[in-house]
Amino acid sequence: MKQKIVMKVHMSCQKCRTESLKLVAKADGVSFVGLEGAEKDKVVVIGEGVDAVKLATSLRNKVGHTELISVAEQK
């Protein structure tokens, strides 16, 4: 089952954006990573078998405040 995970991450600079995308891309089961929102502060992850809570915790530890917005099944 593919799922779409959207997280809002506090990213104050380009280095933070790069670090968050690298971290998410390394996760198991991830097939797509992108940025959304007017300020490019939402990280969108599409994949199969991705643990959303573990991913959000990793982002909190490495980048900063992370808020899990939605987890939905992707068709």
N, CA, C and O atoms as CSV, one atom per row, in Angstrom:
chain,resi,resn,atom,element,x,y,z
A,1,MET,N,N,0.835,-1.179,0.000
A,1,MET,CA,C,0.000,0.000,0.000
A,1,MET,C,C,0.886,1.251,0.000
A,1,MET,O,O,1.664,1.472,0.928
A,2,LYS,N,N,0.757,2.055,-1.042
A,2,LYS,CA,C,1.498,3.310,-1.099
A,2,LYS,C,C,0.785,4.332,-0.236
A,2,LYS,O,O,-0.443,4.356,-0.152
A,3,GLN,N,N,1.578,5.172,0.402
A,3,GLN,CA,C,0.989,6.217,1.227
A,3,GLN,C,C,1.675,7.547,0.977
A,3,GLN,O,O,2.846,7.600,0.603
A,4,LYS,N,N,0.928,8.617,1.188
A,4,LYS,CA,C,1.444,9.974,1.033
A,4,LYS,C,C,1.488,10.607,2.415
A,4,LYS,O,O,0.476,10.693,3.111
A,5,ILE,N,N,2.689,11.051,2.800
A,5,ILE,CA,C,2.896,11.654,4.109
A,5,ILE,C,C,3.289,13.106,3.903
A,5,ILE,O,O,4.203,13.403,3.135
A,6,VAL,N,N,2.596,14.019,4.591
A,6,VAL,CA,C,2.907,15.442,4.513
A,6,VAL,C,C,3.302,15.916,5.904
A,6,VAL,O,O,2.566,15.722,6.872
A,7,MET,N,N,4.490,16.551,5.995
A,7,MET,CA,C,4.996,17.063,7.267
A,7,MET,C,C,5.424,18.510,7.100
A,7,MET,O,O,6.029,18.875,6.091
A,8,LYS,N,N,5.112,19.322,8.079
A,8,LYS,CA,C,5.567,20.706,8.089
A,8,LYS,C,C,6.835,20.764,8.940
A,8,LYS,O,O,6.828,20.388,10.113
A,9,VAL,N,N,7.917,21.238,8.334
A,9,VAL,CA,C,9.216,21.271,8.994
A,9,VAL,C,C,9.700,22.716,9.048
A,9,VAL,O,O,9.663,23.428,8.044
A,10,HIS,N,N,10.151,23.143,10.221
A,10,HIS,CA,C,10.694,24.493,10.367
A,10,HIS,C,C,12.083,24.516,9.730
A,10,HIS,O,O,13.045,23.988,10.286
A,11,MET,N,N,12.167,25.143,8.546
A,11,MET,CA,C,13.428,25.220,7.816
A,11,MET,C,C,13.762,26.694,7.597
A,11,MET,O,O,13.072,27.392,6.854
A,12,SER,N,N,14.817,27.155,8.243
A,12,SER,CA,C,15.150,28.578,8.187
A,12,SER,C,C,16.123,28.929,7.071
A,12,SER,O,O,16.296,30.106,6.759
A,13,CYS,N,N,16.761,27.932,6.464
A,13,CYS,CA,C,17.742,28.230,5.423
A,13,CYS,C,C,17.767,27.107,4.392
A,13,CYS,O,O,17.128,26.071,4.577
A,14,GLN,N,N,18.503,27.317,3.313
A,14,GLN,CA,C,18.602,26.319,2.253
A,14,GLN,C,C,19.310,25.058,2.738
A,14,GLN,O,O,18.988,23.955,2.296
A,15,LYS,N,N,20.268,25.216,3.640
A,15,LYS,CA,C,20.988,24.067,4.177
A,15,LYS,C,C,20.029,23.137,4.921
A,15,LYS,O,O,20.148,21.916,4.823
A,16,CYS,N,N,19.089,23.706,5.658
A,16,CYS,CA,C,18.096,22.903,6.383
A,16,CYS,C,C,17.212,22.133,5.397
A,16,CYS,O,O,16.896,20.966,5.628
A,17,ARG,N,N,16.814,22.785,4.299
A,17,ARG,CA,C,15.995,22.112,3.285
A,17,ARG,C,C,16.749,20.926,2.696
A,17,ARG,O,O,16.201,19.832,2.564
A,18,THR,N,N,18.007,21.153,2.344
A,18,THR,CA,C,18.823,20.101,1.760
A,18,THR,C,C,18.994,18.946,2.735
A,18,THR,O,O,18.863,17.784,2.350
A,19,GLU,N,N,19.281,19.254,3.978
A,19,GLU,CA,C,19.473,18.225,5.013
A,19,GLU,C,C,18.197,17.410,5.218
A,19,GLU,O,O,18.262,16.189,5.362
A,20,SER,N,N,17.043,18.070,5.232
A,20,SER,CA,C,15.789,17.349,5.452
A,20,SER,C,C,15.464,16.446,4.264
A,20,SER,O,O,14.992,15.326,4.460
A,21,LEU,N,N,15.705,16.907,3.045
A,21,LEU,CA,C,15.433,16.078,1.875
A,21,LEU,C,C,16.372,14.871,1.816
A,21,LEU,O,O,15.943,13.774,1.456
A,22,LYS,N,N,17.637,15.059,2.162
A,22,LYS,CA,C,18.590,13.947,2.182
A,22,LYS,C,C,18.174,12.902,3.212
A,22,LYS,O,O,18.217,11.702,2.941
A,23,LEU,N,N,17.773,13.361,4.388
A,23,LEU,CA,C,17.383,12.462,5.466
A,23,LEU,C,C,16.156,11.634,5.081
A,23,LEU,O,O,16.111,10.428,5.326
A,24,VAL,N,N,15.168,12.288,4.481
A,24,VAL,CA,C,13.938,11.596,4.103
A,24,VAL,C,C,14.197,10.626,2.949
A,24,VAL,O,O,13.628,9.535,2.922
A,25,ALA,N,N,15.040,11.009,2.007
A,25,ALA,CA,C,15.319,10.152,0.848
A,25,ALA,C,C,16.002,8.851,1.250
A,25,ALA,O,O,15.858,7.846,0.554
A,26,LYS,N,N,16.740,8.847,2.357
A,26,LYS,CA,C,17.436,7.643,2.828
A,26,LYS,C,C,16.500,6.627,3.482
A,26,LYS,O,O,16.871,5.463,3.634
A,27,ALA,N,N,15.312,7.039,3.865
A,27,ALA,CA,C,14.391,6.154,4.588
A,27,ALA,C,C,13.954,4.974,3.715
A,27,ALA,O,O,13.870,5.089,2.492
A,28,ASP,N,N,13.683,3.858,4.355
A,28,ASP,CA,C,13.258,2.648,3.646
A,28,ASP,C,C,11.868,2.822,3.045
A,28,ASP,O,O,10.953,3.311,3.707
A,29,GLY,N,N,11.717,2.417,1.785
A,29,GLY,CA,C,10.414,2.422,1.131
A,29,GLY,C,C,10.021,3.716,0.472
A,29,GLY,O,O,8.943,3.787,-0.119
A,30,VAL,N,N,10.843,4.745,0.541
A,30,VAL,CA,C,10.503,6.046,-0.039
A,30,VAL,C,C,10.741,6.012,-1.544
A,30,VAL,O,O,11.814,5.617,-2.001
A,31,SER,N,N,9.726,6.434,-2.319
A,31,SER,CA,C,9.876,6.474,-3.770
A,31,SER,C,C,9.860,7.898,-4.315
A,31,SER,O,O,10.340,8.127,-5.425
A,32,PHE,N,N,9.319,8.869,-3.564
A,32,PHE,CA,C,9.281,10.262,-4.003
A,32,PHE,C,C,9.382,11.182,-2.800
A,32,PHE,O,O,8.760,10.945,-1.764
A,33,VAL,N,N,10.182,12.246,-2.955
A,33,VAL,CA,C,10.304,13.270,-1.919
A,33,VAL,C,C,10.205,14.628,-2.605
A,33,VAL,O,O,10.818,14.843,-3.650
A,34,GLY,N,N,9.441,15.538,-2.025
A,34,GLY,CA,C,9.314,16.867,-2.603
A,34,GLY,C,C,8.945,17.892,-1.559
A,34,GLY,O,O,8.647,17.558,-0.412
A,35,LEU,N,N,8.970,19.169,-1.980
A,35,LEU,CA,C,8.599,20.279,-1.111
A,35,LEU,C,C,7.325,20.914,-1.629
A,35,LEU,O,O,7.117,20.999,-2.839
A,36,GLU,N,N,6.471,21.363,-0.718
A,36,GLU,CA,C,5.227,22.034,-1.055
A,36,GLU,C,C,5.073,23.277,-0.219
A,36,GLU,O,O,5.854,23.524,0.700
A,37,GLY,N,N,4.071,24.053,-0.536
A,37,GLY,CA,C,3.743,25.233,0.248
A,37,GLY,C,C,4.385,26.485,-0.321
A,37,GLY,O,O,5.341,26.423,-1.093
A,38,ALA,N,N,3.840,27.614,0.077
A,38,ALA,CA,C,4.340,28.903,-0.403
A,38,ALA,C,C,5.775,29.156,0.038
A,38,ALA,O,O,6.566,29.740,-0.703
A,39,GLU,N,N,6.104,28.719,1.234
A,39,GLU,CA,C,7.451,28.933,1.765
A,39,GLU,C,C,8.320,27.687,1.643
A,39,GLU,O,O,9.404,27.633,2.226
A,40,LYS,N,N,7.860,26.684,0.893
A,40,LYS,CA,C,8.578,25.410,0.736
A,40,LYS,C,C,8.922,24.802,2.093
A,40,LYS,O,O,10.042,24.344,2.321
A,41,ASP,N,N,7.933,24.807,2.992
A,41,ASP,CA,C,8.160,24.303,4.344
A,41,ASP,C,C,7.462,22.972,4.617
A,41,ASP,O,O,7.522,22.456,5.732
A,42,LYS,N,N,6.799,22.415,3.596
A,42,LYS,CA,C,6.133,21.131,3.761
A,42,LYS,C,C,6.862,20.073,2.948
A,42,LYS,O,O,7.073,20.230,1.746
A,43,VAL,N,N,7.243,18.997,3.619
A,43,VAL,CA,C,7.926,17.889,2.969
A,43,VAL,C,C,6.880,16.824,2.653
A,43,VAL,O,O,6.143,16.379,3.533
A,44,VAL,N,N,6.826,16.420,1.373
A,44,VAL,CA,C,5.887,15.397,0.927
A,44,VAL,C,C,6.670,14.138,0.607
A,44,VAL,O,O,7.639,14.173,-0.151
A,45,VAL,N,N,6.244,13.024,1.193
A,45,VAL,CA,C,6.912,11.741,1.003
A,45,VAL,C,C,5.880,10.746,0.487
A,45,VAL,O,O,4.804,10.598,1.067
A,46,ILE,N,N,6.213,10.066,-0.608
A,46,ILE,CA,C,5.359,9.013,-1.132
A,46,ILE,C,C,6.183,7.738,-1.149
A,46,ILE,O,O,7.307,7.716,-1.650
A,47,GLY,N,N,5.611,6.678,-0.596
A,47,GLY,CA,C,6.338,5.421,-0.560
A,47,GLY,C,C,5.491,4.301,-0.002
A,47,GLY,O,O,4.328,4.484,0.359
A,48,GLU,N,N,6.109,3.136,0.057
A,48,GLU,CA,C,5.418,1.954,0.527
A,48,GLU,C,C,6.083,1.450,1.801
A,48,GLU,O,O,7.285,1.184,1.812
A,49,GLY,N,N,5.314,1.320,2.866
A,49,GLY,CA,C,5.841,0.815,4.122
A,49,GLY,C,C,6.696,1.819,4.890
A,49,GLY,O,O,7.566,1.421,5.664
A,50,VAL,N,N,6.462,3.106,4.689
A,50,VAL,CA,C,7.233,4.150,5.370
A,50,VAL,C,C,6.616,4.407,6.738
A,50,VAL,O,O,5.400,4.566,6.853
A,51,ASP,N,N,7.444,4.447,7.769
A,51,ASP,CA,C,6.983,4.727,9.130
A,51,ASP,C,C,6.979,6.242,9.336
A,51,ASP,O,O,8.040,6.851,9.479
A,52,ALA,N,N,5.806,6.843,9.353
A,52,ALA,CA,C,5.663,8.291,9.426
A,52,ALA,C,C,6.178,8.861,10.746
A,52,ALA,O,O,6.805,9.920,10.759
A,53,VAL,N,N,5.924,8.180,11.836
A,53,VAL,CA,C,6.343,8.670,13.147
A,53,VAL,C,C,7.868,8.636,13.275
A,53,VAL,O,O,8.478,9.578,13.781
A,54,LYS,N,N,8.468,7.555,12.815
A,54,LYS,CA,C,9.924,7.433,12.864
A,54,LYS,C,C,10.586,8.502,11.990
A,54,LYS,O,O,11.616,9.064,12.360
A,55,LEU,N,N,9.989,8.775,10.836
A,55,LEU,CA,C,10.502,9.790,9.927
A,55,LEU,C,C,10.404,11.186,10.544
A,55,LEU,O,O,11.341,11.978,10.445
A,56,ALA,N,N,9.274,11.483,11.178
A,56,ALA,CA,C,9.097,12.773,11.825
A,56,ALA,C,C,10.059,12.945,12.995
A,56,ALA,O,O,10.585,14.037,13.210
A,57,THR,N,N,10.290,11.881,13.746
A,57,THR,CA,C,11.231,11.938,14.870
A,57,THR,C,C,12.648,12.200,14.378
A,57,THR,O,O,13.380,12.983,14.983
A,58,SER,N,N,13.036,11.554,13.294
A,58,SER,CA,C,14.368,11.769,12.726
A,58,SER,C,C,14.543,13.213,12.276
A,58,SER,O,O,15.596,13.811,12.493
A,59,LEU,N,N,13.517,13.771,11.651
A,59,LEU,CA,C,13.582,15.170,11.217
A,59,LEU,C,C,13.665,16.117,12.409
A,59,LEU,O,O,14.382,17.116,12.360
A,60,ARG,N,N,12.939,15.808,13.473
A,60,ARG,CA,C,13.006,16.654,14.672
A,60,ARG,C,C,14.414,16.660,15.254
A,60,ARG,O,O,14.907,17.701,15.688
A,61,ASN,N,N,15.059,15.500,15.261
A,61,ASN,CA,C,16.401,15.399,15.828
A,61,ASN,C,C,17.448,16.104,14.982
A,61,ASN,O,O,18.366,16.714,15.530
A,62,LYS,N,N,17.334,16.037,13.665
A,62,LYS,CA,C,18.366,16.576,12.775
A,62,LYS,C,C,18.109,18.016,12.337
A,62,LYS,O,O,19.047,18.810,12.267
A,63,VAL,N,N,16.859,18.367,12.041
A,63,VAL,CA,C,16.564,19.667,11.423
A,63,VAL,C,C,15.915,20.636,12.401
A,63,VAL,O,O,16.393,21.758,12.566
A,64,GLY,N,N,14.843,20.223,13.044
A,64,GLY,CA,C,14.138,21.121,13.955
A,64,GLY,C,C,12.687,20.698,14.104
A,64,GLY,O,O,12.329,19.553,13.828
A,65,HIS,N,N,11.865,21.625,14.540
A,65,HIS,CA,C,10.454,21.353,14.821
A,65,HIS,C,C,9.766,20.771,13.595
A,65,HIS,O,O,9.806,21.356,12.513
A,66,THR,N,N,9.134,19.615,13.770
A,66,THR,CA,C,8.437,18.935,12.683
A,66,THR,C,C,7.039,18.567,13.139
A,66,THR,O,O,6.844,18.027,14.228
A,67,GLU,N,N,6.067,18.870,12.283
A,67,GLU,CA,C,4.672,18.600,12.586
A,67,GLU,C,C,4.112,17.665,11.517
A,67,GLU,O,O,4.176,17.978,10.328
A,68,LEU,N,N,3.576,16.542,11.920
A,68,LEU,CA,C,2.987,15.578,10.999
A,68,LEU,C,C,1.587,16.071,10.636
A,68,LEU,O,O,0.708,16.138,11.494
A,69,ILE,N,N,1.382,16.414,9.368
A,69,ILE,CA,C,0.105,16.987,8.940
A,69,ILE,C,C,-0.875,15.904,8.501
A,69,ILE,O,O,-2.009,15.864,8.979
A,70,SER,N,N,-0.443,15.019,7.588
A,70,SER,CA,C,-1.358,13.981,7.139
A,70,SER,C,C,-0.619,12.744,6.666
A,70,SER,O,O,0.522,12.796,6.207
A,71,VAL,N,N,-1.324,11.623,6.801
A,71,VAL,CA,C,-0.887,10.337,6.259
A,71,VAL,C,C,-2.091,9.756,5.558
A,71,VAL,O,O,-3.102,9.458,6.194
A,72,ALA,N,N,-1.990,9.589,4.227
A,72,ALA,CA,C,-3.129,9.107,3.452
A,72,ALA,C,C,-2.676,8.042,2.474
A,72,ALA,O,O,-1.516,8.004,2.064
A,73,GLU,N,N,-3.622,7.168,2.103
A,73,GLU,CA,C,-3.319,6.136,1.128
A,73,GLU,C,C,-3.255,6.772,-0.255
A,73,GLU,O,O,-4.114,7.571,-0.627
A,74,GLN,N,N,-2.219,6.404,-1.012
A,74,GLN,CA,C,-2.001,6.940,-2.355
A,74,GLN,C,C,-2.429,5.891,-3.362
A,74,GLN,O,O,-2.036,4.730,-3.250
A,75,LYS,N,N,-3.226,6.279,-4.340
A,75,LYS,CA,C,-3.689,5.313,-5.355
A,75,LYS,C,C,-2.890,5.436,-6.620
A,75,LYS,O,O,-3.138,4.706,-7.580
